[in-house]
Amino acid sequence: MSIENSKLEHRADVRMDAASTEENMMARRFWTALAIAALAWAGAAAAASAQSAAAPAAAPSDPAGPPEDKSKRGTWSLTIENDIIAGTDRDYTNGGLLSYVGPGNDLPWIGRLAKSALEWTNDAQTWHMTYGIGQNMYTPEDIVSSTPDPNDRPYAGVLYGSIGLAADERHPDGDPRRLDVFALDIGIVGEASLAEPTQKLVHKIIGSERPRGWSEQLGTEVAFRALYERNWRASKKWDVPIIPLETDITPHIGLALGTLETYAAAGFSVRIGEDLSDDYGPSRVRPALASPGFFRDVDGFSYYLFAGAQTRYVARDLFVEGSTFRESAGVDLQPYQLDLQAGLAIQVGRTEIAISHIARSPQHDGQERWSRFGSINVRTRF
């Protein structure tokens, strides 16, 4: 009997190894494609920066034509969030978002159509089209057990695309006044999200415990989230000897409706630094404090420190409560939630990198501790 059991266990191990190999191959293909896209993006940005730096400004009579119109540059942004900085692997454990914000008032037909339907909401002079592709993953606290704790959140992942419109309203002197963001996220939950092979591949690379409960992840379903956010910005320059400091404060409200998440949010962010860009801060993965990500070039070097808070009343969270249209694992939602964040951003020319530390209050009744994770955002214009 013991020999027969050993044979069965060996066959099970072989099947698990084969499945793991197939999952790793899927994840490698996915992340290799993203890596190639990121390298192409970085190469194009570097080439554009070098060309811009090397080329002298054209004189009005120069047959080569007028200087480049910097307002026609779009903004590429890459955001990676992970809880490795907290030494944990639970709850919201990883998120990635690659996004693009088009130049002001350079809208495709769908953007012009949406703008004509939304112009009554504000007096914005500039409208930006936004696009994104992202992946989020969520796990219970115990990832070693192959049988997830029924009193903890389920394994879940989503791979989604985003499209939106940002309306940038300015004061007469050109300073930012208000920003409205309208967006629609549509994604796939379940195995097709590739969250399982992605986490397993990353854990194999860094030598972490292999998560064993993904076979119990939420089932496949298409899910969506429609978003509206409004930001107000007030800024001030301080005459400080040697260092010309500037500050701004940006209160905001937000509303999300959908099968992914439904919530109402309110919060604020504060920045202090040198030569603040006339924008609304770095991008983040929602539902966190976020901005579309567009910004302006600076001559040389600038920096700022930032901090913020956002409170949310959450009526629906698929990643906590479980699948929308079928029976699944899930736990009771904690509706009142709070995010606190602080970080540093450094900008050189047309490229900025921002590093944030975030603390998030419990999202379900069985969660005893706050989640902590880090966020890195790199954005550039070309």
C-alpha positions as CSV (number, residue, x, y, z in Angstrom):
1,M,0.0,0.0,0.0
2,S,2.8,2.4,0.9
3,I,4.5,1.6,-2.5
4,E,1.3,2.4,-4.3
5,N,0.8,5.6,-2.4
6,S,4.4,6.6,-3.3
7,K,3.7,6.0,-7.0
8,L,0.5,8.1,-6.8
9,E,2.3,10.9,-5.0
10,H,5.1,10.8,-7.6
11,R,2.6,11.0,-10.5
12,A,0.9,14.0,-8.8
13,D,4.3,15.7,-8.4
14,V,5.0,15.1,-12.1
15,R,1.7,16.6,-13.1
16,M,2.3,19.6,-10.8
17,D,5.7,20.1,-12.3
18,A,4.3,19.9,-15.9
19,A,1.6,22.4,-15.0
20,S,4.1,24.7,-13.3
21,T,6.3,24.6,-16.4
22,E,3.4,25.5,-18.7
23,E,2.4,28.3,-16.4
24,N,5.9,29.7,-16.3
25,M,6.1,29.6,-20.1
26,M,2.9,31.6,-20.3
27,A,4.1,34.2,-17.8
28,R,7.5,34.4,-19.5
29,R,5.8,35.1,-22.9
30,F,3.6,37.8,-21.3
31,W,6.3,39.6,-19.4
32,T,8.8,39.2,-22.3
33,A,6.3,41.1,-24.5
34,L,5.9,43.8,-21.9
35,A,9.7,44.0,-21.5
36,I,10.2,44.4,-25.2
37,A,7.6,47.1,-25.3
38,A,9.2,48.9,-22.3
39,L,12.7,48.7,-23.8
40,A,11.3,50.1,-27.1
41,W,9.7,52.9,-25.2
42,A,12.8,53.6,-23.2
43,G,15.0,53.5,-26.4
44,A,12.6,55.9,-28.2
45,A,12.6,58.2,-25.2
46,A,16.4,58.2,-24.9
47,A,16.8,58.8,-28.6
48,A,14.3,61.7,-28.6
49,S,16.0,63.3,-25.5
50,A,19.4,63.0,-27.1
51,Q,18.2,64.4,-30.4
52,S,16.5,67.3,-28.6
53,A,19.6,68.1,-26.6
54,A,21.9,67.9,-29.6
55,A,19.9,70.0,-32.0
56,P,20.2,73.8,-31.7
57,A,17.1,75.8,-31.6
58,A,16.0,76.8,-35.0
59,A,15.9,80.5,-35.9
60,P,12.7,81.9,-37.3
61,S,14.3,82.0,-40.8
62,D,15.9,78.6,-40.5
63,P,14.7,76.5,-43.5
64,A,14.6,73.5,-41.1
65,G,11.4,75.0,-39.7
66,P,10.3,76.2,-36.2
67,P,11.3,74.6,-32.9
68,E,9.4,71.5,-31.7
69,D,6.0,72.3,-30.1
70,K,6.4,70.6,-26.7
71,S,2.7,70.7,-26.1
72,K,2.3,68.0,-28.8
73,R,4.2,65.4,-26.8
74,G,2.3,62.6,-25.2
75,T,3.2,61.0,-21.8
76,W,4.1,57.4,-21.2
77,S,3.9,56.1,-17.7
78,L,4.9,52.8,-16.0
79,T,3.7,52.0,-12.5
80,I,4.8,48.9,-10.4
81,E,3.3,48.3,-7.0
82,N,4.3,45.4,-4.6
83,D,4.3,44.6,-0.9
84,I,7.8,43.2,-0.9
85,I,9.0,46.3,1.0
86,A,6.8,45.3,3.9
87,G,8.1,41.7,3.9
88,T,4.6,40.4,3.3
89,D,2.7,38.5,0.5
90,R,-1.0,39.0,1.1
91,D,-4.0,41.0,0.2
92,Y,-3.2,43.4,-2.6
93,T,0.2,41.9,-3.4
94,N,1.1,43.3,-6.8
95,G,-0.1,45.7,-9.4
96,G,1.3,47.0,-12.7
97,L,0.0,49.6,-15.1
98,L,1.4,50.9,-18.4
99,S,-0.4,54.0,-19.6
100,Y,-0.3,56.7,-22.2
101,V,-1.8,60.2,-22.1
102,G,-2.2,61.9,-25.5
103,P,-1.2,65.5,-26.2
104,G,-3.8,68.2,-25.3
105,N,-6.7,68.5,-27.6
106,D,-5.3,65.8,-30.0
107,L,-8.3,63.5,-29.7
108,P,-9.4,60.5,-31.9
109,W,-13.0,60.3,-33.1
110,I,-14.1,58.5,-29.9
111,G,-12.5,61.2,-27.8
112,R,-14.2,64.0,-29.7
113,L,-17.5,62.2,-29.3
114,A,-17.0,61.7,-25.6
115,K,-15.9,65.3,-25.2
116,S,-19.0,66.6,-27.0
117,A,-21.2,64.7,-24.5
118,L,-19.2,65.8,-21.4
119,E,-18.4,69.5,-22.1
120,W,-21.3,70.6,-20.0
121,T,-19.6,69.3,-16.9
122,N,-16.7,71.8,-16.9
123,D,-15.0,74.7,-18.7
124,A,-11.7,72.9,-19.5
125,Q,-9.6,74.4,-22.2
126,T,-7.5,71.2,-22.7
127,W,-8.7,67.6,-23.1
128,H,-6.4,64.6,-23.1
129,M,-7.1,61.0,-24.2
130,T,-5.9,58.3,-21.8
131,Y,-5.1,54.6,-22.4
132,G,-3.8,51.9,-20.2
133,I,-3.2,48.2,-19.7
134,G,-2.7,46.7,-16.2
135,Q,-2.7,43.6,-14.0
136,N,-3.5,43.3,-10.3
137,M,-3.3,40.3,-8.0
138,Y,-4.6,39.5,-4.6
139,T,-3.9,36.6,-2.2
140,P,-4.8,35.4,1.3
141,E,-2.3,35.7,4.1
142,D,-1.3,32.0,4.0
143,I,-0.1,31.2,0.5
144,V,1.7,28.0,1.4
145,S,-1.4,25.9,2.0
146,S,-3.1,24.4,-1.0
147,T,-6.5,24.8,0.7
148,P,-7.1,28.6,1.2
149,D,-8.6,29.7,4.5
150,P,-12.3,30.2,4.0
151,N,-12.2,33.2,6.4
152,D,-9.6,35.0,4.3
153,R,-9.9,36.7,1.0
154,P,-9.8,34.5,-2.1
155,Y,-7.0,34.3,-4.7
156,A,-7.8,36.6,-7.5
157,G,-6.3,38.4,-10.4
158,V,-7.4,40.8,-13.2
159,L,-5.9,41.8,-16.5
160,Y,-7.6,44.9,-17.8
161,G,-7.5,47.7,-20.4
162,S,-8.5,51.3,-19.7
163,I,-9.6,54.2,-21.8
164,G,-10.6,57.6,-20.6
165,L,-10.7,61.4,-21.0
166,A,-9.1,64.1,-18.8
167,A,-10.4,67.6,-18.9
168,D,-7.8,70.1,-17.7
169,E,-9.2,73.5,-16.7
170,R,-6.8,76.4,-16.1
171,H,-6.8,79.9,-14.4
172,P,-6.4,82.9,-16.8
173,D,-2.7,83.0,-15.9
174,G,-2.3,79.3,-17.0
175,D,-2.0,77.7,-13.6
176,P,-4.0,74.5,-13.0
177,R,-7.5,75.0,-11.5
178,R,-9.4,71.8,-11.9
179,L,-9.1,68.3,-13.5
180,D,-12.0,66.0,-14.3
181,V,-11.2,62.4,-15.3
182,F,-13.7,60.0,-17.0
183,A,-12.5,56.4,-17.5
184,L,-13.7,52.9,-18.3
185,D,-11.8,49.8,-17.2
186,I,-12.7,46.4,-18.7
187,G,-10.9,43.3,-17.7
188,I,-10.8,39.5,-17.4
189,V,-10.7,37.8,-14.0
190,G,-9.6,34.3,-13.4
191,E,-7.0,32.1,-15.2
192,A,-6.9,34.4,-18.2
193,S,-5.6,37.2,-16.1
194,L,-2.2,35.4,-15.9
195,A,-1.9,36.4,-12.2
196,E,-1.1,32.8,-11.1
197,P,1.8,32.1,-13.5
198,T,3.1,35.7,-13.0
199,Q,3.3,35.3,-9.2
200,K,4.8,31.9,-9.4
201,L,7.4,33.0,-11.9
202,V,8.4,36.0,-9.8
203,H,8.5,33.9,-6.6
204,K,10.8,31.4,-8.3
205,I,13.1,34.1,-9.5
206,I,13.4,35.8,-6.1
207,G,13.4,32.5,-4.1
208,S,10.2,33.1,-2.2
209,E,7.6,30.5,-1.2
210,R,5.7,29.0,-4.0
211,P,2.0,30.0,-3.7
212,R,-0.1,26.8,-3.7
213,G,-3.7,27.9,-3.6
214,W,-4.2,29.4,-7.0
215,S,-6.2,26.4,-8.1
216,E,-9.0,27.9,-5.9
217,Q,-8.8,31.4,-7.5
218,L,-12.0,33.2,-8.6
219,G,-13.5,31.8,-11.8
220,T,-13.2,33.5,-15.2
221,E,-15.5,36.4,-15.8
222,V,-15.4,39.7,-17.7
223,A,-15.7,42.7,-15.3
224,F,-15.8,46.4,-15.6
225,R,-15.4,49.7,-13.6
226,A,-16.6,53.1,-14.8
227,L,-14.8,56.0,-13.0
228,Y,-15.3,59.7,-12.4
229,E,-12.7,61.8,-10.5
230,R,-12.5,65.6,-9.8
231,N,-9.3,67.3,-8.6
232,W,-8.9,70.9,-7.5
233,R,-5.4,72.4,-7.3
234,A,-4.2,75.4,-5.3
235,S,-0.5,76.3,-5.3
236,K,1.8,78.9,-3.8
237,K,5.5,79.9,-4.3
238,W,7.6,80.7,-1.2
239,D,10.5,83.1,-1.3
240,V,13.0,81.0,0.6
241,P,16.8,81.9,0.3
242,I,18.8,79.6,-1.9
243,I,15.9,77.1,-2.5
244,P,12.8,78.5,-4.3
245,L,10.2,76.2,-2.7
246,E,6.7,75.8,-4.0
247,T,3.7,74.0,-2.5
248,D,0.4,72.8,-3.7
249,I,-2.6,71.0,-2.2
250,T,-5.1,69.0,-4.3
251,P,-8.4,67.9,-2.8
252,H,-10.3,65.4,-4.8
253,I,-13.5,63.3,-5.0
254,G,-14.2,60.1,-6.9
255,L,-16.9,57.6,-7.8
256,A,-16.6,54.1,-9.3
257,L,-19.4,51.9,-10.5
258,G,-19.1,48.4,-11.7
259,T,-18.6,44.7,-11.1
260,L,-14.9,45.1,-10.3
261,E,-15.5,47.8,-7.6
262,T,-18.1,50.3,-6.6
263,Y,-17.1,53.0,-4.2
264,A,-17.2,56.7,-3.4
265,A,-13.9,58.4,-2.4
266,A,-12.6,61.7,-1.1
267,G,-9.1,62.8,-0.1
268,F,-6.3,65.2,-0.7
269,S,-2.6,65.3,-1.6
270,V,0.1,67.9,-0.7
271,R,3.4,68.5,-2.5
272,I,6.4,70.7,-1.5
273,G,9.5,71.1,-3.7
274,E,11.4,73.0,-6.3
275,D,9.9,73.9,-9.7
276,L,6.7,71.9,-9.2
277,S,5.3,70.7,-12.5
278,D,1.9,72.1,-13.3
279,D,0.2,68.7,-13.0
280,Y,-1.5,66.5,-10.4
281,G,1.3,64.2,-9.3
282,P,2.4,60.7,-10.4
283,S,0.2,57.9,-11.6
284,R,-1.0,55.1,-9.2
285,V,-3.0,52.0,-9.6
286,R,-6.6,52.6,-8.6
287,P,-8.4,52.7,-6.3
288,A,-5.5,54.7,-4.8
289,L,-4.8,58.4,-5.1
290,A,-4.2,58.7,-8.8
291,S,-3.7,61.2,-11.7
292,P,-3.7,60.8,-15.4
293,G,0.1,61.3,-15.4
294,F,0.6,64.2,-17.9
295,F,3.2,66.8,-16.9
296,R,5.5,69.4,-18.4
297,D,9.2,69.4,-19.1
298,V,11.6,71.2,-16.8
299,D,14.9,72.8,-17.5
300,G,17.5,70.7,-15.6
301,F,16.4,69.2,-12.3
302,S,13.4,69.4,-10.0
303,Y,12.1,67.5,-7.0
304,Y,9.2,67.3,-4.6
305,L,8.0,65.5,-1.5
306,F,4.4,64.5,-1.4
307,A,1.8,63.0,1.0
308,G,-1.9,62.3,0.9
309,A,-4.9,60.5,2.2
310,Q,-8.0,59.0,0.7
311,T,-11.1,57.6,2.4
312,R,-13.5,55.3,0.6
313,Y,-16.9,53.9,1.2
314,V,-16.9,50.6,-0.7
315,A,-20.2,49.0,-1.7
316,R,-18.7,46.3,-3.9
317,D,-15.2,44.7,-4.2
318,L,-15.0,41.6,-6.4
319,F,-11.5,40.7,-5.0
320,V,-12.9,40.5,-1.5
321,E,-16.5,39.3,-1.9
322,G,-16.0,36.9,-4.8
323,S,-17.4,36.3,-8.2
324,T,-20.4,38.3,-9.5
325,F,-22.4,35.7,-11.4
326,R,-21.5,32.4,-9.7
327,E,-20.8,30.8,-6.3
328,S,-17.3,31.4,-5.2
329,A,-15.1,31.9,-2.2
330,G,-15.4,35.3,-0.6
331,V,-15.6,37.2,2.8
332,D,-17.5,40.1,4.2
333,L,-16.4,43.5,3.0
334,Q,-15.2,46.2,5.3
335,P,-16.9,49.2,3.7
336,Y,-15.0,52.1,5.3
337,Q,-11.4,52.1,4.0
338,L,-8.5,54.5,4.2
339,D,-5.2,55.0,2.2
340,L,-2.2,56.9,3.5
341,Q,0.7,57.6,1.3
342,A,4.0,59.5,1.2
343,G,6.9,59.7,-1.2
344,L,9.5,61.5,-3.3
345,A,9.6,62.4,-7.0
346,I,12.7,63.6,-9.0
347,Q,12.4,65.0,-12.5
348,V,15.2,65.6,-15.0
349,G,14.1,67.2,-18.2
350,R,11.2,65.3,-19.6
351,T,11.5,62.2,-17.3
352,E,10.3,61.8,-13.7
353,I,10.6,58.9,-11.2
354,A,8.4,58.8,-8.1
355,I,8.6,56.4,-5.2
356,S,5.7,56.0,-2.7
357,H,5.0,54.1,0.4
358,I,1.3,53.3,1.1
359,A,-0.6,52.0,4.1
360,R,-4.1,50.7,3.4
361,S,-6.7,49.9,6.2
362,P,-8.3,46.4,6.4
363,Q,-10.6,45.6,3.5
364,H,-12.5,42.7,5.0
365,D,-13.7,41.7,8.5
366,G,-11.1,39.0,9.0
367,Q,-8.2,41.2,8.2
368,E,-6.5,42.3,11.4
369,R,-3.6,44.4,10.1
370,W,-3.2,47.2,7.6
371,S,-1.6,46.4,4.3
372,R,1.6,48.1,3.3
373,F,3.2,48.2,-0.1
374,G,5.4,50.4,-2.3
375,S,4.8,52.1,-5.7
376,I,7.4,53.1,-8.3
377,N,6.2,55.3,-11.2
378,V,8.4,56.4,-14.2
379,R,6.9,58.8,-16.7
380,T,8.4,60.5,-19.7
381,R,7.2,62.7,-22.6
382,F,8.0,62.3,-26.3
